[in-house]
Amino acid sequence: MGTNPWTFIAIAVFGGAAGIIALSALISLTMSFFSGRTVNKTVDHFLLKLEGKLPGRNCGECGCENCRVYAEALLNRDMDFDKCPYGNQSLPEELEGIVDDFWKIANDRAPVEKRRFWQRKDDIGK
């Protein structure tokens, strides 16, 4: 009993298609993994810039538990720039400039009006 030659052709075509799909999925996952790392590095860079401008007293008078949390809230546009009572008069404008620079870059990568790039541990599950 002979084997139908169309069987081999069908196996080759479908096997090749499955290989291409698997390769595409692998490339897509790899790209999304590395693009997320780039965003996190960008977020960290701007958080450090914001923290460097803040007095660093971690007093909580702004309504946040410390300066790092205040910087995160500023980057998310969840708080006003003038909440730090120990900054100089130009501090709100400097902070706003840093946040605006961040969102220009973030919107170039993912054009959304507002997006959170991280969650604090106490926000998870809410």
N, C-alpha and C positions, 0 to 999 in steps of 0.2 A: 504494500500500500504506500503510495507516494504522498509527500506533503505538498500542500497547495502553496505555490510561490507567493501568493498574495498574503499569506500568513506572515512570512518573513518581512515583507514590505510594511505591513501594518505594525508589527512589533518594532521595527526600526523607526517608523514615523512617530508612533506614540511614545516610545522610549526616549527619542530625541526631544520631543515636546515636554515630557516630564522632566528631563534634565535641564532644559532651558527654564522652566518654571521654578525648579528648585534653586538654580543658580540666581535667578532674579530675586527670589525671596531672601537668599543669603546676602546678596548685595544690598538689598533694601534694609535688612536688619542691621548690617554693619554700618551703613550710612546713618541710620537713625541713632545708633549707639554713639557714634563719634560726634554727631551734631549736638546731641544732648550734653556731651562733655564740654563742647565749645561754649554753649549757653551758660553752663554752670561756672566756667572760668570767667566769663564776662560778668555774671552776677557777682561773683566773689571780688573781681577787680573793682567794680563800682561800689560794693559794700565797703571795701577797704578805703576807697576814696572818701566816702561819706563819713566813715568812722574817724578818719584822719582830720576832718574838718570839725568834728564835734569835740567838746572840751574833755570828754572821757571821764566824767565824774560818776557815771552810772547811778545818778541820784534818784531817778524815777519821777522827777517833777514834771516831765513831759507827758506822763501817763503810761510810759512803757517801763518795763522792769529794768532795762539798762540801755546803754547807747547802741549796742548791736541791734537790739530789737527795734529801737527807734529808726535806725538806718534801714532795716528791712521794711518797716512800715512806710518810710518815705519812698523807697524804691518801688513799692507796690501802689504808691499814691493813696495810701490809707490814712495819712495824717498830714496836717499842715506843717509848713516849713518853719514856722515861728514858735514852735512849742518848747524849744530849749531855752531856759531862762538864763543860762550862763554863756551863751554865745554873744559875739559882738553884733553890731547893727547890720553888718553886711552878711552875716551867716545865712539867713534865710535865702537870699539871692544866690549865694554860692552853692548851697544845697540844691536849690531848684535847678541851677545850671547843670550840676552833675546828674541829677535825675533825668532832665531833658536829654542830655547826651546819651544816657543809657537807653531811653525809650526810642531815640532815633535809630540806634543800632538794633535794638530788639524788634522794632517794627519792620526794619529792612529784612530781618530773618524770618519773622512770622507776623505778617500784617494783621494784627488784632488791636482793638481799642485798649484793652486792658487784659493782662494775663499774669497769673502767678507762676513763677518758675520754680518755686519750692514751697514746702509746707513745714511749719515748725511742728515738732513732735506733739505739742498739745493741741494742734489744729486737726490732726489726722483723725478721721472718723466722725467729724462733725458735719 
